Amino acid sequence: MSETVYDQIIQEVFRQHYSRGATEMQFERAELREAAERLGVSVPKNLGDVVYTFRYRRDLPEAVLSTAEEGKEWIIRPAGQALYCFVQVPPLSLAPNPSLAVTKVPAGTPGLIKMYAQGDEQALLAQLRYNRLLDVFTGVTCYSLQSHLRTNIPAVGQIETDEVYVGVDRSGTHYVLPVEAKRETERLGRIQFEQDLAVCAAKFAALVPRLIGACLMQDDLIALFELKDTDEGLRIIAEQHYCLVPPEELPPEEIRSYRKRLGL
């Protein structure tokens, strides 16, 4: 299914609901099929992929984005079973910063795992797990609790989190760390983290939530983000890039340079 067809379909659904000044508009999944039929284009076999594409692969069409208020952008939120909602929100870019310094970490991924990794989100999650990158990034001792946690939140619908960690710091505070992971061809999206917040509130209310995003930039180069819910919505509060290298590729002088960052 070409991107052009997806553009036409989502624009048609948006056009059916939009009026000047609108900031939130709900629609049903079935409307995607109806829009395709009105336009005379092929109906996607997987209607949900239309919404998925504009959440995690690319921006909404310019014809939609141009109607947003200054300083806002349109996104598509879940609104229940087979329900979605166009909503205007402040922009949030979750693309890795190419100017950020890279920290080398001795690779601890077992060779057998690397041999049979499929190059998808599961492979990235395995790298995080075996190299304890969440511990390094957050300063919290973290343990994987469950992969692909699925739950249903009435106001949102079915939710799936890539992996959930729990952790404890030196003061004894307990944390829940939902992790969202994306390979190079996709991107992290704000909706995942909004859903993760809902899961934390519903399932782990006694723990402090820390929202983590992981993006594979290239082989063994991983960007990690931490997001926080603020009065202005979700915001990035930390970003680090880690490169997993064989120990012999991490010479003493480079280790000393990391100490200098801390003024040691």
C-alpha positions in Angstrom: 0.0 0.0 0.0 1.7 3.2 -1.1 2.2 6.2 1.2 0.2 8.3 -1.2 -2.9 6.2 -0.6 -2.4 6.5 3.2 -2.1 10.3 2.8 -5.3 10.5 0.9 -7.2 8.4 3.3 -6.1 10.2 6.5 -6.7 13.6 4.9 -10.2 12.6 3.9 -11.1 11.4 7.4 -9.6 14.6 8.8 -11.5 16.8 6.3 -14.8 15.2 7.3 -14.3 16.3 10.9 -12.3 19.5 10.8 -13.7 22.9 11.3 -11.7 26.1 12.0 -10.7 26.3 15.6 -11.1 22.6 16.3 -8.4 21.1 18.6 -9.8 17.6 19.1 -11.8 15.4 16.8 -12.7 11.7 17.3 -13.2 9.2 14.6 -13.8 5.5 14.2 -11.5 2.9 12.5 -14.4 2.1 10.1 -14.1 5.6 8.7 -10.8 4.8 7.1 -12.5 2.2 5.0 -15.3 4.6 4.1 -12.8 7.3 3.2 -11.0 4.9 0.8 -14.2 3.9 -0.8 -15.3 7.5 -1.3 -11.9 8.3 -2.9 -12.0 5.2 -5.1 -8.6 4.0 -3.8 -7.7 0.5 -2.6 -8.9 -0.3 0.9 -5.9 -1.2 3.1 -6.0 -4.8 4.3 -4.9 -3.7 7.7 -6.7 -0.4 8.5 -4.8 0.0 11.7 -1.6 0.3 9.7 -2.8 3.7 8.4 -2.8 5.1 11.9 0.4 3.3 12.9 2.2 4.8 9.9 1.4 8.4 11.0 2.4 7.7 14.6 5.7 5.9 14.2 7.0 6.1 10.6 6.3 9.6 9.3 4.5 12.9 9.8 0.9 13.5 9.0 0.3 15.1 5.5 1.1 18.8 5.2 -2.6 19.5 4.4 -3.4 18.3 7.9 -0.4 19.8 9.8 -0.9 23.2 8.2 -4.3 23.6 10.0 -2.7 23.4 13.5 -2.4 26.5 15.7 1.0 28.2 15.9 3.2 26.2 18.3 1.1 23.1 18.0 0.9 20.0 15.9 -1.7 17.3 15.2 -1.3 13.7 16.5 -3.6 10.7 16.6 -4.4 9.4 20.0 -6.3 6.2 20.8 -9.7 6.9 22.3 -11.1 3.4 23.0 -11.8 0.2 21.1 -11.5 1.0 17.4 -11.7 4.7 18.2 -9.1 7.4 17.6 -8.8 11.1 18.1 -7.0 13.9 16.2 -5.5 16.2 18.9 -3.4 19.4 18.8 -0.4 19.3 21.2 2.9 21.1 21.6 5.6 19.5 19.3 7.9 16.8 20.7 10.8 15.5 18.6 12.1 12.1 19.7 14.7 11.8 16.9 18.3 11.2 18.3 20.4 14.3 18.4 23.3 13.7 15.9 25.5 16.2 17.7 25.4 14.3 21.1 28.7 12.7 22.3 28.9 8.9 22.2 29.8 6.9 25.3 31.5 3.5 24.6 30.5 0.6 26.8 32.2 -2.8 26.8 29.8 -5.2 25.0 28.2 -7.9 27.1 25.7 -9.4 24.6 26.3 -13.2 24.4 27.7 -14.3 21.0 24.8 -16.7 20.6 22.3 -13.9 21.0 24.1 -11.8 18.4 24.2 -14.8 16.0 20.4 -15.2 16.0 19.1 -11.7 16.7 16.5 -10.8 14.2 17.4 -7.1 13.9 14.0 -5.9 15.3 12.9 -4.4 18.6 13.4 -7.6 20.4 17.1 -7.6 19.4 17.4 -4.0 20.7 15.7 -5.0 24.0 18.1 -7.9 24.4 21.1 -5.5 24.0 19.6 -3.2 26.7 19.1 -6.2 29.0 22.5 -8.0 28.6 24.5 -4.8 28.8 22.5 -3.3 31.7 22.2 0.0 29.8 19.2 1.1 31.8 21.3 0.9 35.0 24.0 2.9 33.3 21.6 5.5 31.9 19.4 6.0 35.0 21.7 5.3 37.9 19.1 2.9 39.2 19.5 -0.9 39.6 17.0 -2.3 37.1 15.4 -5.7 36.5 13.3 -6.8 33.6 9.9 -7.7 34.9 8.0 -8.5 31.7 8.3 -8.2 27.9 5.3 -7.1 25.8 3.1 -6.3 28.7 -0.5 -6.2 27.4 -3.3 -4.6 29.3 -6.6 -2.8 28.7 -7.2 0.7 29.9 -11.0 1.6 29.5 -10.4 5.2 28.3 -7.6 4.2 25.9 -8.2 0.6 24.9 -5.6 -2.2 24.4 -2.1 -1.2 25.3 1.2 -3.0 24.7 4.5 -1.9 26.3 7.7 -3.3 24.7 9.3 -4.1 28.1 8.7 -3.2 31.7 11.6 -2.9 34.3 11.4 -2.4 38.0 14.3 -0.8 39.9 15.6 0.5 43.2 18.0 3.2 44.0 20.4 3.7 46.9 17.7 5.4 49.0 15.4 2.4 48.6 13.0 4.2 46.3 11.2 1.8 43.9 10.7 2.6 40.2 8.8 1.3 37.3 10.5 1.8 33.9 8.4 1.1 30.8 10.7 0.9 27.8 9.7 1.6 24.2 12.2 0.4 21.5 12.4 1.2 17.8 14.8 0.1 15.1 16.4 2.5 12.5 13.4 2.5 10.1 10.9 3.7 12.7 10.8 6.3 15.3 9.6 6.7 18.8 6.2 8.4 19.3 4.6 10.4 22.1 1.5 8.2 22.1 3.5 5.2 23.4 4.7 7.1 26.4 1.3 8.6 27.1 0.0 5.0 27.2 2.9 3.9 29.4 1.9 6.6 31.9 -1.6 5.2 31.9 -0.2 1.7 32.5 2.0 2.9 35.4 -1.0 4.6 37.0 -3.2 1.6 36.6 -0.8 -1.3 37.4 2.1 0.2 39.4 0.6 3.2 41.3 3.0 2.7 44.3 6.1 3.0 42.1 7.8 6.1 40.7 7.4 6.0 36.8 10.4 6.7 34.6 9.6 6.6 30.9 12.4 5.2 28.7 12.8 5.2 25.0 15.4 3.3 23.0 16.3 3.9 19.4 18.8 1.8 17.4 20.8 4.4 15.4 23.0 1.8 13.7 24.6 -1.5 14.7 25.5 -1.4 18.4 24.9 2.4 18.6 21.8 3.0 20.8 20.1 6.3 21.8 18.3 6.3 25.1 15.8 8.9 26.2 14.0 9.6 29.5 10.7 11.5 29.3 8.7 13.2 32.1 5.1 14.4 32.2 5.1 18.1 32.9 2.6 21.0 32.9 3.4 21.4 29.2 3.0 17.7 28.4 5.7 15.1 27.9 9.3 16.5 27.7 12.7 14.9 27.2 14.8 15.3 30.4 17.8 13.1 29.4 19.3 11.7 26.2 22.5 9.6 25.9 24.1 7.6 23.1 25.9 4.4 23.9 28.1 2.4 21.5 28.7 -1.3 22.5 32.3 -2.2 21.7 34.7 -5.1 22.3 36.8 -4.4 25.4 40.0 -4.0 23.3 38.3 -1.0 21.5 38.1 0.9 24.8 41.6 2.0 25.6 42.6 3.4 29.0 42.9 7.0 27.7 39.3 6.9 26.6 38.2 5.6 30.0 40.1 8.5 31.6 38.3 10.9 29.4 35.0 9.8 30.8 36.3 10.5 34.3 37.2 14.0 33.2 33.5 14.6 32.2 32.7 14.2 35.9 35.6 16.4 37.0 37.5 13.4 38.6 
